[in-house]
Amino acid sequence: MPVIDRVANDYLDDVTFLAVAGRGSLERTAEVAEGLFSDNLTWGLDDSIWALYGVPGQPAAVLITRGVVVDLWFGETTEPFLRERLDRLVSLG
C-alpha cells in the first residue's frame, strides 16, 4: 500500500483510488486503514467486491475505466510498474 499511496498523489486529477479493506471487522479495519492510507486513498469495506472481481486475497489491484476492467494483477507492485499501468489507464480515458 505505501507504493500506491505515494504514486496516487501524481494521478489525483485523473484516477480515483479506492482501497477495499481486508476481511475483518469494521472497527479493526478502520484502525489499520488510518496507518496505511493518506488522503490520496479512500477505503471501503464491502465483501461483495472480492467476488465481483474474482479477487482471492490481498494484495490485488483492479483498474477500471468507463465500467470496464482494463487491468488486474495480484501481489505487491513496484512504483515503475504501477506508473506504467496507471499511465495506460489514463490514456484510455
C-alpha positions, -999 to +999 in steps of 0.1 A: +000+000+000+028+025+006+037+024-031+001+031-042-003+058-016+029+076-029+020+073-066-016+082-061-007+119-054+005+123-090-027+109-105-054+125-083-068+146-112-073+115-134-078+085-112-099+077-082-082+054-058-103+031-037-088+006-013-110-023-004-101-033+031-093-068+042-119-091+056-124-083+092-145-061+115-152-025+105-136-013+138-103-032+133-102-023+096-106+014+104-077+012+129-054-003+103-065+019+075-056+050+094-020+039+095-019+028+058-037+055+039-032+092+034-058+115+019-048+101-015-069+070-010-103+063+002-112+029+016-142+008+020-153-025+035-176-045+012-170-082+009-190-084-023-163-066-042-139-095-037-162-120-055-173-094-081-138-090-094-126-125-087-100-114-061-090-144-039-069-123-015-047-093-010-028-076-023-046-072-056-053-043-080-081-038-105-081-009-129-114+002-143-124+028-168-159+035-181-172+005-162-148-019-179-119-038-162-088-030-182-061-044-159-059-068-130-030-082-111-022-099-078+007-093-055+027-064-045+039-040-072+068-016-078+065+021-084+076+019-121+052-010-128+023+009-112+030+041-130+031+023-163-002+007-157-018+040-145-004+059-175-021+033-197-053+036-178-053+074-181-046+072-218-078+051-222-098+079-207 
